Amino acid sequence: MAAAGSRLLGAVWLLAALLPLGAAAAAVTGQVAVDGRRAIAATGEDFVCATLDWWPQDKCDYGTCAWGRAGLLNLDLSNKVLLNAVRAFSPLTLRVGGSLQDKVLYGTADLRQPCTPFVKNDSAMFGFTQGCLPLRRWDELNEFFQKSGAKIVFGLNALKGRIPLPDGSMGGPWDYTNAASLIRYTAYKGYQIHGWELGNELSGNGVGTRVGAGQYAADVIALKTIVDNIYRSNPSKPLVLAPGGFFDPGWFTELIVKTRPNLLNVITHHIYNLGPGRDKNLIEKILNPSVLDGMIGTFSNLQGILKSTGTSTVAWVGEAGGAFNSGHHLVTDAFVFSFWFLDQLGMSAKYDTKSYCRQSLIGGNYGLLNTTTFQPNPDYYSALLWHRLMGTKVLATTFKGTNKIRAYAHCARHSPGTTLLLINLSGNTATQVSVTSHAAAAAAVSVHKHGAWSGNTTAQVSVTTQAAAAADTTGHKHGARRHGRKFGLAAAGATRDEYHLTPEGGDLRSQVMLLNGRPLATGADGSIPRLEAVKVDAAQPIAVAPYSIVFARIPDFHAPACS
């Protein structure tokens, strides 16, 4: 964990410090109730994941070629910022794949043809010919993965050997010869692979083309057999993942049923719910709570299928860039996109998603790192703060007040208490947020039926005061305190750590993120900056400035689920 700052601040002073010079904002109040009695879901230990893609330099969208030399065959693996950016997560899961992965051959001994790069061809699927991964480059990539401590999920070509069918889909079994040769070579070299994923966006209606679920299930079973055989003497076998496509309830259900109970470790789906990158209304969509809520159905439905089918398969978001066709410069690579990104992390975690892979680590207009300078974009710091502050256990959270505040809570990562994430989608309203436990809030409602839950008139009190008062009330009424201690009760003089994220100059399109009012930038040696908290009196409400994001780590919020 980055070291916490030593300043003890009051909420009002901090809010004034975070507002752009000369700016004024209306102030409202709200209340977040966290149910710490039990976890409602759990993520994987390394929930935050990012992608590396195959796109060549001449991949262009809407007249702009945004990939540069960020593709897997061209990326400068010696860049210090790149190395330090991955290392900072200790570890970061990297999913290697993308649209062109189903056109990639591997330069192993069985290939028996020249190993040539992708070539632009507008008449070919995705605008490029077949390409090839030379073993020399695979060695270089694995040297970088080992040096950076990354955990690797590699996407395999799932179209090899198939034939076109009259309905536009691809039929016949997967020819796994070349893929198996790469897996054998990788194991022989001792390269650590976290998982092998079959295919990219071939599920349901597919993108470019599609494969039926029944055939795909058979191919997943073939991949599982290959992995089991090659790694049979290895105590920890790589995961088998599929299909890396868009959620289709019927297709996904058939795949899960035909691979249950344990032939498919992870089912992966992709998210581009904001539409094309050229959409001029992207910012309006990002700031619209109804648009953000539109993904709840996908997460909930997939969770329901997994629970009802008797499988051990778990769900990942295998690729999520928000806006397809490489995103939109100064939107998906700017501060405003952290509203969408962090809301996605919070929402998906509530539905038992184990890992969430952001498109991309670098490349396109949605990279966590700038494609040419490698400097971190705002979402990089958002991802790193999530990784360091939010633990695996997800707590039910209810916000009373404006619908422009999004609230999520987890047990704190590797430390006592809980971490709360607050996202303010309003540009003209500051919100003073008081925090209470679900049990305390319920008790307060039963005692004061018309007091504590009155929306924006909620008293600006801390977790300490409100929880203690409610718990004392129930203790006097019923003669005992549940769980042996008061929910959320903090000692006198207690503090919490706050991380306030705002855009430079108040500009949502800024690519500079401020942490507690200070710009974040790498050092001259390519080092990632320290992410330092401000310490705030726990008796104060959390001050959430307009268009801002707050992580609040509350060590004295006692939740049995986090014990």
GIBEL-V31280 format. One record per backbone hydrogen bond with DSSP energy under -0.5 kcal/mol. NH is the residue of the N-H (numbers start at 1). CO is the residue of the C=O. Records with the same first field share a line. If there is no record, write none. Layout:
# GIBEL-V31280
NH=CO  CO
This chain:
# GIBEL-V31280
5=533
9=7  535
14=10
15=11
16=12
17=13
18=14
19=15
23=20
26=428
28=430
29=456
30=432
31=400
32=434
33=31  398
34=32  436
35=33  396
36=34
40=394
41=394
43=392
44=354
47=44  45
49=356
50=93
51=358
52=95
59=56
60=58
61=64
64=61
66=64
67=59
70=67
72=53
74=71
75=71
77=75
79=76
83=79
84=80
85=81
86=82
87=83
88=84
89=86
90=86  87
93=48
94=151
95=50
96=94  153
97=52  95
101=98
102=99
103=100
104=101
105=131
107=133
108=106
111=108
116=114
121=127
124=121
127=124
128=125
129=119
131=103
132=116
133=105
134=132
138=134
139=135
140=136
141=137
142=138
143=139
144=140
145=141
146=142
147=143
148=144
149=145
150=145
151=92
153=94
154=152  195
155=96  153
156=154  197
158=156
162=159
163=171
165=169
168=165
170=210
171=163
175=160
176=174
180=176
181=177
182=178
183=179
184=180
185=181
186=182
187=183
188=184
189=185
190=187
191=186
193=191
194=152
195=152
196=239
197=154
198=241
199=156  197
201=244
206=203
207=201  209
209=207
211=202
216=212
217=213
218=214
219=215
220=216
221=217
222=218
223=219
224=220
225=221
226=222
227=223
228=224
229=225
230=226
231=227
232=229
234=231
237=235
239=194
241=196  239
242=266
244=268
245=268
252=248
253=249
254=250
255=251
256=252
257=253
258=254
259=255  256
260=256  257
263=259
264=259
265=240
266=240
267=314
268=242  266
269=316
270=245
271=319
274=322
275=272  322
277=324
279=276
282=279
285=281
286=282
287=283
288=285
289=287
291=288
292=288
293=289
294=290  291
295=292
296=293
299=295
300=296
301=297
302=298
303=299
304=300
305=301
306=302
307=303
308=304
309=305
311=306
312=261
314=265
316=267
317=355
318=269  316
319=269
320=357
321=271
322=271
323=321
324=275
327=323
331=328
332=328
333=328
334=331
335=510
336=508
337=331  334
338=335
339=336
340=336
341=337
342=338
343=339
344=340
345=341
346=342
347=343
348=344
349=345
350=346
351=347  348
352=349
353=348
354=315
355=315
356=47
357=317
358=49  356
359=320
360=358
361=51
362=51
363=369
364=66
365=326
366=363
368=360
369=361
370=375
374=370
377=368
380=377
381=377  378
382=378
383=379
384=380
385=381
386=382
387=383
388=384
389=385
390=386
391=389  411
394=41
395=409
396=35
398=33
400=31
401=399
405=402
406=404  423
408=421
409=395
410=419
411=393
412=417
413=389
414=412
415=412
418=554
419=410
420=552
421=408
422=420  550
423=406
424=548
425=404  423
430=26
431=544
432=28
433=431  542
434=30  432
436=32
438=34
441=437
442=438
443=439
444=440
445=441
446=442
447=443
448=444
449=447
451=448
452=448
454=451
457=454
458=455
461=459
463=538
464=538
466=462
467=463
468=464
469=465
470=466
471=467
472=468
473=469
474=470
475=471
476=472
477=473
478=474
479=475
484=481
485=482
488=558
489=486
494=491
496=536
497=553
498=534
499=551
501=499  549
502=500  514
504=512
506=503
507=504
508=506
510=507
513=511
514=502
515=518
516=500  514
518=515
520=513
523=527
526=523
532=530
534=498
535=7
536=496
537=9
538=494
540=537
542=433
543=541
544=431  542
545=543
547=426
548=424  545
549=501
550=422
551=499
552=420  550
553=497  551
554=418  552
555=553
557=554
558=556
559=557
561=36
562=559
563=560
